[in-house]
Amino acid sequence: MLKYIFFFSWFTQLLCVTTTWMDSFFSFFLSNFVTKKRETIANTSKKNHSL
């Protein structure tokens, strides 16, 4: 029984760490992606204004 409790606690901890890591990774990736998109949009609008 103790083995199962230990395994469960370890699994929950691992899941928590993985979720946190994934969350930080996705937020980092998304912020970079959005910034790139905004830069592209800004450059495109600048080009359109210069025409």
FENTA-V335921 format. One record per residue. N is the residue number from 1. SS is DSSP state (A for helix, B for strand, O for the rest). PHI is phi in degrees with one decimal (NA if undefined). OMEGA is omega in degrees with one decimal (* if undefined). Layout:
n=N ss=SS phi=PHI omega=OMEGA
n=N ss=SS phi=PHI omega=OMEGA
This chain:
n=1 ss=O phi=NA omega=-178.9
n=2 ss=A phi=-61.9 omega=179.5
n=3 ss=A phi=-59.7 omega=-179.2
n=4 ss=A phi=-65.6 omega=180.0
n=5 ss=A phi=-63.2 omega=179.6
n=6 ss=A phi=-61.5 omega=179.9
n=7 ss=A phi=-60.7 omega=-179.0
n=8 ss=A phi=-62.8 omega=-179.9
n=9 ss=A phi=-64.8 omega=178.8
n=10 ss=A phi=-64.3 omega=-179.9
n=11 ss=A phi=-63.9 omega=-180.0
n=12 ss=A phi=-63.9 omega=179.2
n=13 ss=A phi=-61.3 omega=-179.8
n=14 ss=A phi=-60.8 omega=179.8
n=15 ss=A phi=-61.6 omega=-179.7
n=16 ss=A phi=-62.8 omega=179.4
n=17 ss=A phi=-61.9 omega=-180.0
n=18 ss=A phi=-61.2 omega=179.7
n=19 ss=A phi=-62.1 omega=179.8
n=20 ss=A phi=-62.5 omega=-179.8
n=21 ss=A phi=-62.1 omega=179.9
n=22 ss=A phi=-62.2 omega=-179.1
n=23 ss=A phi=-61.6 omega=-179.7
n=24 ss=A phi=-65.2 omega=179.5
n=25 ss=A phi=-62.6 omega=-178.1
n=26 ss=A phi=-66.4 omega=179.5
n=27 ss=A phi=-63.7 omega=178.1
n=28 ss=A phi=-63.4 omega=-179.0
n=29 ss=A phi=-62.0 omega=-178.6
n=30 ss=A phi=-64.4 omega=-179.5
n=31 ss=A phi=-63.1 omega=177.4
n=32 ss=A phi=-62.8 omega=-178.1
n=33 ss=A phi=-62.2 omega=-179.5
n=34 ss=A phi=-64.1 omega=179.5
n=35 ss=A phi=-61.5 omega=179.1
n=36 ss=A phi=-60.4 omega=179.6
n=37 ss=A phi=-59.9 omega=-179.2
n=38 ss=A phi=-62.0 omega=178.9
n=39 ss=A phi=-61.5 omega=179.3
n=40 ss=A phi=-61.2 omega=179.9
n=41 ss=A phi=-63.0 omega=-179.6
n=42 ss=A phi=-61.7 omega=179.3
n=43 ss=A phi=-63.5 omega=-179.8
n=44 ss=A phi=-63.8 omega=-179.1
n=45 ss=A phi=-66.5 omega=177.6
n=46 ss=A phi=-63.4 omega=179.2
n=47 ss=A phi=-60.8 omega=-179.2
n=48 ss=A phi=-63.9 omega=-179.8
n=49 ss=A phi=-69.8 omega=-177.7
n=50 ss=A phi=-73.5 omega=-178.3
n=51 ss=O phi=-71.0 omega=*
